[in-house]
């Protein structure tokens, strides 16, 4: 017997419908293909090839981008041997994401799937980043780079694969980048594109302990300024699109001949209603000097709000997330506050100055 001869082909018809054409060893066993048979098919000249350890490509050619994604997830999400028999035969069968366990695409690859124009196209990415639990006993191999976390987010389904939410994917991508411009472009697009709010990004960067890096701090400063400008624009559009009376925009309030009361983003003097946007970043994990600045800003805001309300001025507190996700509800809150002014005692007279 010639041991170099190609193996006799096994019946492959039952697997011809599999899309994408990539399966794990556990899934092959569910189809009646033993490890020995799979190894024989992946020998040189055979009809398959081994894409990654424990993952077979069901054709001899190079993998497509889709097959690389699913292969990476099958490798990273494969269960321990004692659980292998519980794995459904193909993606989508049985429990959602079961073939991939709790693995998900993250980093630049995830941002590309989220349609970030500043992330490189999939074809140019040599590595696919996959987020797995910290306890997963696997190593990075081939084109798969494993990224571990103690607390994993709930993945989103993008093009049929589980993908980390944008804030987490950004943090994992930034952890691999050293060029300030690239970091700034990614963070800016996340906010301008409406993918998430600056606070969510800063929170993930903080958890990842990336805010001690100068090029990341600089990018975050630009991000917060960008986020404030976008929030102000949403507030302008909310007032116009929901038929609210025009306020005075970005003004300072003072008592006649008295102290400065503080600035507000919008003010209706006849109804004594003010709007303040809360664009502060989350404090946990920030550098000490940033924490001190934020503490001072919060204390100033609390004092200002308390003082204004003692003078009979209603202060409506709105976050950028509320403006983005529930603009109609925020318009109702403002309209109610304006209408309620008829039932309140007249507010103290204040001087309004441009800010």
Backbone torsions as a table, in degrees:
resi	resn	phi	psi	omega
1	UNK	NA	133.4	-180.0
2	UNK	-90.2	109.6	-176.1
3	UNK	-73.8	-12.1	179.0
4	UNK	-87.1	-7.6	-178.3
5	UNK	-70.3	145.8	178.6
6	UNK	-59.9	146.2	-179.4
7	UNK	-65.6	151.4	175.7
8	UNK	-64.9	130.2	-176.1
9	UNK	-65.4	135.5	174.1
10	UNK	-86.1	160.7	177.7
11	UNK	-61.6	118.8	-177.2
12	UNK	-107.8	-1.0	-175.6
13	UNK	-55.4	-41.2	-179.5
14	UNK	-60.7	-18.8	-178.7
15	UNK	-101.8	2.1	-174.6
16	UNK	-69.3	-20.3	-177.5
17	UNK	-88.6	-7.7	-174.7
18	UNK	-66.4	127.1	175.3
19	UNK	-138.0	128.6	-6.6
20	UNK	-69.2	161.5	-171.8
21	UNK	-83.1	66.1	179.0
22	UNK	-150.3	131.9	-178.6
23	UNK	-139.8	152.8	174.4
24	UNK	-83.9	167.0	177.9
25	UNK	-60.5	-39.1	179.0
26	UNK	-63.2	-41.2	179.1
27	UNK	-67.6	-37.6	177.3
28	UNK	-62.6	-38.7	178.1
29	UNK	-62.7	-36.5	176.9
30	UNK	-62.0	-27.1	178.0
31	UNK	-91.5	6.2	177.9
32	UNK	85.3	14.8	179.3
33	UNK	-101.2	115.3	-178.7
34	UNK	-74.8	167.9	177.8
35	UNK	-62.4	-37.8	179.3
36	UNK	-65.1	-43.6	179.0
37	UNK	-64.2	-41.6	179.0
38	UNK	-63.0	-42.4	177.9
39	UNK	-61.5	-38.5	178.7
40	UNK	-64.5	-39.3	-179.5
41	UNK	-69.3	-24.7	-177.4
42	UNK	-92.3	2.4	177.0
43	UNK	-68.1	157.0	178.0
44	UNK	-52.6	132.0	-178.1
45	UNK	87.7	-5.9	-179.7
46	UNK	-82.0	174.2	-175.4
47	UNK	-80.3	-12.2	179.4
48	UNK	-121.2	177.9	170.6
49	UNK	-147.1	153.5	177.1
50	UNK	-83.4	119.0	-179.1
51	UNK	-82.6	-45.5	179.2
52	UNK	-148.4	164.7	176.8
53	UNK	-54.6	123.2	179.6
54	UNK	77.2	11.2	-179.3
55	UNK	-133.8	126.1	-177.5
56	UNK	-112.0	138.4	172.2
57	UNK	-93.7	124.5	-171.0
58	UNK	-85.3	33.7	171.2
59	UNK	-159.8	160.4	-173.6
60	UNK	-84.9	-10.4	-175.7
61	UNK	-82.1	-178.6	178.7
62	UNK	-68.3	150.5	-179.2
63	UNK	-74.1	148.1	171.0
64	UNK	-77.1	169.7	177.1
65	UNK	-60.1	-41.9	178.5
66	UNK	-61.4	-41.7	-179.9
67	UNK	-67.6	-34.6	176.4
68	UNK	-64.6	-42.8	179.9
69	UNK	-62.2	-50.0	-178.8
70	UNK	-67.3	-36.3	177.9
71	UNK	-63.9	-42.3	178.6
72	UNK	-61.4	-41.5	-180.0
73	UNK	-69.4	-38.7	178.2
74	UNK	-64.3	-39.3	178.1
75	UNK	-66.6	-48.9	-174.9
76	UNK	-72.8	-27.5	-174.9
77	UNK	-101.1	6.6	-176.6
78	UNK	-64.8	136.9	-176.5
79	UNK	-78.9	166.3	173.1
80	UNK	-58.3	158.3	-174.8
81	UNK	-56.6	-36.1	-176.7
82	UNK	-68.6	-17.6	-179.9
83	UNK	-102.3	-0.7	-171.1
84	UNK	-60.2	-35.4	-176.3
85	UNK	-68.5	-17.3	-178.8
86	UNK	-87.1	-2.7	-176.3
87	UNK	-79.0	128.6	177.7
88	UNK	-60.0	161.4	-171.9
89	UNK	-70.6	-31.0	-177.6
90	UNK	-150.5	159.4	-177.7
91	UNK	-54.9	133.4	178.3
92	UNK	97.6	-18.0	179.5
93	UNK	-81.9	143.1	177.2
94	UNK	69.0	-143.7	-176.2
95	UNK	-65.3	139.5	-178.3
96	UNK	-58.9	136.3	179.3
97	UNK	66.3	8.1	-174.4
98	UNK	-55.6	-42.5	-179.9
99	UNK	-61.7	-24.0	-177.1
100	UNK	-103.0	2.7	-177.0
101	UNK	52.0	-125.8	179.9
102	UNK	-108.7	20.2	176.7
103	UNK	-76.6	149.8	178.0
104	UNK	-152.2	151.8	177.1
105	UNK	-70.7	138.6	-179.9
106	UNK	-143.0	-171.6	177.1
107	UNK	65.2	-152.4	-177.7
108	UNK	-60.7	-35.3	179.5
109	UNK	-61.2	-43.6	178.7
110	UNK	-64.3	-41.1	180.0
111	UNK	-64.0	-36.3	175.6
112	UNK	-63.5	-42.2	177.9
113	UNK	-66.0	-29.8	175.3
114	UNK	-78.7	4.6	175.5
115	UNK	71.2	38.7	172.0
116	UNK	-77.2	124.2	178.1
117	UNK	-72.8	-23.4	-179.7
118	UNK	-85.0	-4.0	174.4
119	UNK	-93.3	144.6	-177.6
120	UNK	-67.2	151.1	178.2
121	UNK	-63.3	155.0	-176.0
122	UNK	-59.4	-37.4	-176.6
123	UNK	-63.3	-24.6	-177.7
124	UNK	-94.2	-1.4	-177.8
125	UNK	-92.2	117.3	179.4
126	UNK	-74.3	-27.2	-177.7
127	UNK	-117.9	147.3	171.4
128	UNK	-114.3	118.9	-180.0
129	UNK	-84.4	130.4	179.6
130	UNK	-126.3	127.4	179.8
131	UNK	-90.0	127.5	-179.1
132	UNK	-134.3	162.9	175.7
133	UNK	-61.6	151.7	-177.9
134	UNK	-60.6	-26.2	-176.2
135	UNK	-85.4	-3.8	-177.3
136	UNK	-66.6	126.8	-175.8
137	UNK	-93.8	72.9	176.7
138	UNK	-139.5	166.8	176.5
139	UNK	-128.7	159.1	174.9
140	UNK	-64.3	140.6	-177.7
141	UNK	-154.0	145.1	177.8
142	UNK	57.4	-126.7	-178.9
143	UNK	-93.3	9.2	-178.4
144	UNK	-103.5	124.4	174.0
145	UNK	-114.0	117.5	-178.5
146	UNK	-84.7	136.2	175.0
147	UNK	-123.4	128.4	-171.7
148	UNK	-106.9	148.4	178.2
149	UNK	-146.4	149.6	178.9
150	UNK	-78.1	-40.5	179.2
151	UNK	-121.1	114.5	-177.7
152	UNK	-94.8	141.2	178.1
153	UNK	-76.4	168.1	173.7
154	UNK	-75.5	123.4	-176.6
155	UNK	-73.6	159.7	172.9
156	UNK	-108.3	146.9	177.1
157	UNK	-86.2	117.5	178.2
158	UNK	-130.9	122.1	-178.3
159	UNK	50.3	36.1	174.0
160	UNK	84.5	7.3	178.6
161	UNK	-129.6	150.4	176.6
162	UNK	-73.0	129.3	-174.6
163	UNK	-129.0	138.7	178.0
164	UNK	-63.3	143.8	174.7
165	UNK	-57.2	157.3	-173.8
166	UNK	-54.9	-47.0	-178.6
167	UNK	-58.0	-42.5	-179.7
168	UNK	-70.5	-41.5	178.4
169	UNK	-60.8	-38.6	177.4
170	UNK	-62.1	-46.3	-179.4
171	UNK	-61.3	-42.0	179.9
172	UNK	-68.3	-33.1	177.4
173	UNK	-71.4	-45.2	-178.4
174	UNK	-61.8	-33.1	179.6
175	UNK	-61.2	-21.4	-179.0
176	UNK	-101.2	-2.8	-174.4
177	UNK	-107.1	143.3	177.2
178	UNK	-120.1	-7.6	-176.6
179	UNK	-92.3	120.0	-173.3
180	UNK	-61.0	-38.9	-179.0
181	UNK	-62.1	-41.1	179.9
182	UNK	-64.8	-41.3	178.7
183	UNK	-63.7	-45.6	-178.1
184	UNK	-63.4	-40.2	-179.6
185	UNK	-63.6	-42.3	-180.0
186	UNK	-64.8	-46.6	-178.2
187	UNK	-65.6	-40.6	-179.7
188	UNK	-64.4	-43.2	-179.9
189	UNK	-64.9	-33.7	179.9
190	UNK	-60.0	-39.3	-178.6
191	UNK	-82.4	-48.7	-179.3
192	UNK	-61.3	-36.0	-179.2
193	UNK	-79.5	-0.6	178.6
194	UNK	73.7	18.5	-179.4
195	UNK	-71.7	-36.7	-178.9
196	UNK	-166.9	172.1	179.8
197	UNK	-92.2	154.8	179.0
198	UNK	-55.2	-37.7	-177.4
199	UNK	-60.2	-39.3	-179.8
200	UNK	-66.5	-36.6	179.5
201	UNK	-68.3	-47.1	-178.7
202	UNK	-62.1	-37.0	179.4
203	UNK	-61.5	-45.8	-179.6
204	UNK	-68.0	-39.4	176.6
205	UNK	-63.0	-35.0	177.9
206	UNK	-67.0	-46.7	178.9
207	UNK	-59.7	-34.7	-179.2
208	UNK	-82.4	1.8	179.0
209	UNK	58.3	42.9	-178.7
210	UNK	-102.6	-7.3	-175.0
211	UNK	-79.7	0.2	173.2
212	UNK	-87.1	-8.2	-178.5
213	UNK	-85.7	125.1	-175.6
214	UNK	-56.0	-42.1	-176.3
215	UNK	-69.8	-24.3	176.5
216	UNK	-78.4	-41.6	178.4
217	UNK	-60.4	-43.0	178.7
218	UNK	-61.5	-41.7	179.0
219	UNK	-65.7	-36.8	179.3
220	UNK	-67.0	-39.1	176.4
221	UNK	-58.3	-45.6	177.6
222	UNK	-64.5	-37.8	-179.6
223	UNK	-62.0	-45.2	-178.2
224	UNK	-65.9	-37.9	176.0
225	UNK	-64.7	-41.8	177.6
226	UNK	-62.7	-43.1	-179.6
227	UNK	-62.8	-38.4	179.0
228	UNK	-66.4	-42.0	179.5
229	UNK	-62.3	-40.5	179.5
230	UNK	-67.3	-40.5	178.8
231	UNK	-63.2	-40.9	178.4
232	UNK	-63.3	-41.1	178.7
233	UNK	-63.5	-39.3	177.8
234	UNK	-64.4	-37.0	178.6
235	UNK	-66.3	-40.9	176.5
236	UNK	-58.4	-47.0	-177.3
237	UNK	-67.4	-35.8	178.9
238	UNK	-60.7	-45.8	-179.6
239	UNK	-63.0	-44.0	-176.8
240	UNK	-70.0	-45.3	-173.0
241	UNK	-76.3	-20.4	-179.6
242	UNK	-106.7	14.4	171.6
243	UNK	66.3	29.6	177.1
244	UNK	-81.3	150.7	177.3
245	UNK	-63.0	149.0	-178.6
246	UNK	-68.4	129.1	176.1
247	UNK	-92.0	179.7	166.3
248	UNK	-88.5	126.8	-173.4
249	UNK	-94.5	139.6	171.9
250	UNK	47.9	71.1	-176.5
251	UNK	-123.4	158.8	172.0
252	UNK	-101.1	144.5	178.8
253	UNK	-114.2	137.6	178.2
254	UNK	-139.2	152.4	168.6
255	UNK	-80.7	143.2	179.9
256	UNK	-55.5	117.3	-179.6
257	UNK	67.1	11.7	-176.0
258	UNK	-120.3	-158.8	-173.1
259	UNK	-75.9	163.6	175.5
260	UNK	-75.1	128.0	-177.6
261	UNK	-91.7	-18.8	-180.0
262	UNK	118.6	167.2	180.0
263	UNK	-96.4	152.2	175.2
264	UNK	-132.9	158.4	-176.9
265	UNK	-80.9	-29.5	177.0
266	UNK	-150.6	146.1	-177.9
267	UNK	-147.9	129.5	174.2
268	UNK	-106.2	98.8	-172.5
269	UNK	-64.0	-37.0	-177.7
270	UNK	-67.5	-35.1	-179.8
271	UNK	-95.9	-6.8	-178.5
272	UNK	54.7	51.1	178.1
273	UNK	-122.4	131.3	179.2
274	UNK	-123.9	150.3	176.0
275	UNK	-117.6	135.2	174.7
276	UNK	-127.1	125.9	176.0
277	UNK	-84.7	131.7	177.1
278	UNK	-99.4	97.7	-179.9
279	UNK	-110.2	23.2	178.3
280	UNK	-68.6	149.4	174.8
281	UNK	-83.4	154.3	174.8
282	UNK	-63.0	145.1	-171.4
283	UNK	-87.7	-26.7	-172.3
284	UNK	-62.0	125.4	173.7
285	UNK	85.8	-2.3	179.8
286	UNK	-74.4	162.8	175.6
287	UNK	-58.9	155.2	-175.0
288	UNK	-59.8	-41.5	-178.2
289	UNK	-67.0	-34.9	177.7
290	UNK	-69.5	-37.4	177.4
291	UNK	-61.4	-43.5	-179.7
292	UNK	-63.7	-42.1	177.7
293	UNK	-61.3	-42.6	-178.0
294	UNK	-67.8	-39.5	177.2
295	UNK	-61.5	-43.1	179.2
296	UNK	-64.2	-40.0	179.8
297	UNK	-64.9	-41.6	-179.9
298	UNK	-65.9	-41.5	179.3
299	UNK	-63.7	-41.3	178.8
300	UNK	-63.8	-42.6	-180.0
301	UNK	-62.0	-45.7	-178.5
302	UNK	-61.7	-43.3	179.0
303	UNK	-63.7	-43.0	-179.1
304	UNK	-63.1	-45.9	-178.6
305	UNK	-62.5	-43.6	-179.8
306	UNK	-62.5	-42.7	-179.9
307	UNK	-64.4	-45.4	-179.6
308	UNK	-62.9	-41.0	-178.2
309	UNK	-70.4	-30.6	174.1
310	UNK	-64.7	-29.3	178.9
311	UNK	-83.9	1.6	178.0
312	UNK	90.6	11.7	179.6
313	UNK	-96.5	123.9	178.0
314	UNK	-80.4	125.9	179.9
315	UNK	-108.3	119.8	177.6
316	UNK	-99.2	120.8	-177.3
317	UNK	-97.6	122.6	-177.5
318	UNK	-129.6	135.3	175.7
319	UNK	-97.9	155.6	176.8
320	UNK	-57.0	-35.4	-179.8
321	UNK	-64.2	-40.5	178.1
322	UNK	-65.1	-38.5	178.0
323	UNK	-63.3	-36.5	-178.5
324	UNK	-77.1	-44.8	-170.3
325	UNK	-93.8	-22.0	-176.3
326	UNK	-143.8	55.6	-177.5
327	UNK	-60.9	-41.0	-178.4
328	UNK	-63.9	-40.3	178.3
329	UNK	-64.5	-40.7	179.1
330	UNK	-67.0	-34.8	176.0
331	UNK	-63.5	-38.7	177.6
332	UNK	-64.2	-41.4	178.2
333	UNK	-60.2	-45.8	-179.7
334	UNK	-65.5	-43.8	-179.7
335	UNK	-61.4	-40.3	178.6
336	UNK	-63.7	-42.5	179.3
337	UNK	-63.5	-39.5	179.6
338	UNK	-66.9	-42.0	-179.2
339	UNK	-68.8	-34.2	-177.8
340	UNK	-69.8	-12.5	-178.6
341	UNK	-62.9	-25.7	179.5
342	UNK	-68.0	-22.2	-176.9
343	UNK	-98.1	2.6	-177.9
344	UNK	-105.2	160.8	171.9
345	UNK	-65.2	145.6	179.1
346	UNK	-57.1	139.3	-180.0
347	UNK	-77.2	161.6	176.1
348	UNK	-63.6	149.4	178.5
349	UNK	-73.3	131.9	177.6
350	UNK	-128.5	153.1	176.8
351	UNK	-92.2	131.4	-178.3
352	UNK	-108.8	124.4	-179.0
353	UNK	-125.4	150.1	175.9
354	UNK	-61.4	145.7	179.3
355	UNK	-100.8	NA	NA
